[in-house]
């Protein structure tokens, strides 16, 4: 299927039919026990995009199932959670030589299920739905127990007869799961401190290179997207990581580097403010002056006259 556009799935029921699963008990939400999934046909190379949210946990595996999300692939592994937002392209690839045996849970959620509930907007604020697959959430044993418990509660409610309370209860359980996931991601940023501090060090090196006169002239001020691509990290993951470790987002780090270089030029050269703005990659000097004053509480000329550094 290489080169073909991804298959568009618009409903929970369409996806269940694609995978040969029983009909959903609710048109807008379904909970799948991954161990009950039929074996994938082999060989398989299927790209899909959906209107659904996916929340999955794979506590164990004896599989050779590769899943691609964007351009990256990974194996299902113990104690790992994955989150996929509507509109994302992903694909499944099964190794023709090996049997596939998986366990875990997969929650399929159409945004309309959350209609008229605060979570309908709040779910868009959880940045981990935009993390790359290699930025999955790795759970400790205690964390895995909590998440599995929530999935089990959702399963019990999902398998009960649907009544006027069902939707509200399931939504509250999903909201709890997302809240715990956010907390556990913060723990992951901290417990992987050595690796992540290495990323901070790489960021500083990249920014120094990006703000060299030659790089600024050729490429202008680097964007968050530029920097995250160079680090092979999704923009949201990088910004959340940096906020956790340094208190500043990627954009704030870029702005701090701009101010640092601007201060050097204001105090060590006779360049005009306009010339400095252009050298720092700004198309409009007013934008540079506004940023500088916001950060320093002084205009560039006021700063030069103050003699501060």
C-alpha positions, 0 to 999 in steps of 0.5 A: 500500500506504499504511496496510497493515501491513508484510509479515513475512519470516521466512527468507532464502528468503522474501526471495529469493523475494520479489525473484525471486532464486535459492534460497539455498545455505544456509537461514540466510545468503545473499550477494546481488550487488546488480547481479544483482537483477531490476528492481523493479516500478514503481510500487512501495511495499513495507514489509517487516519481517524476522527477518534481519540485513542488512549492505550496501555500495553502492560505486556507483549509477546508480539512482533507488531510494529506501529508507526505514528508519523514517521517513527515506529516502536514495539508495544512494550511493558507498562507503556501508554500511548495517546493519539489525537483525531486527524493523526496518521498512523499505520500497522505493520505485521511481521509475516514470520511471527505470530502476534499476541498482545495484551492491554487496553485500547479506548476509542473515543469520538469527540462528540462523546464529550459534547457539552462537557468541560472535558471536550475543550480540556482534552485538547490541552493535554499536550501528550496527544501530540507527542511522538511515539518515542515519547510514550509514557513509561509507567512504574508498577504502581502507576500501571496499577492505577491506570489499569484500575481505571480501565477496569472501572471503564470496562465495568461501566461500559458493559453495564446496561447504558443509562442516563448516568453512564456517559457522565461516569465514563467521562469522569473516569477518562478525565481521571486517567488523563490527569494521572497521565499528566502527573506521570509524565511530569515524573518521567521528565524528572526521573529521566533527568540525566537524559533530559539534561543532555537534551537541555545541553544540546538545545543550548549548543543548537541555539548558539549555532543558530544565532551565529551571524552566518546562520541568522543571515541564511535562516533567520531566527530559529522557530520552535519547530526548527529546534525540535526537529533538530533535536528529533523531539516533538515541539510539545514534548520539548516545551513541556520537558524544558518547562519542567527542568528549567521553568521556560518553554522552548520559545522562551529559551529562544527569546532569552538567546535573542536578548543575550545577543542583543545586549552584547551588540548594544553594549559592545558595538555602535550598531543602531537598533535597526541594524541590530534587529536585522542582524538578529534576523528580525524583518521589522525592527519594531518587533525586536524593540517590543520583545526587548522592552518586554523582557528588559523593561527598557527599550534598546536605547535606554538599555544602551544608555544605562550601561547595564550588562 
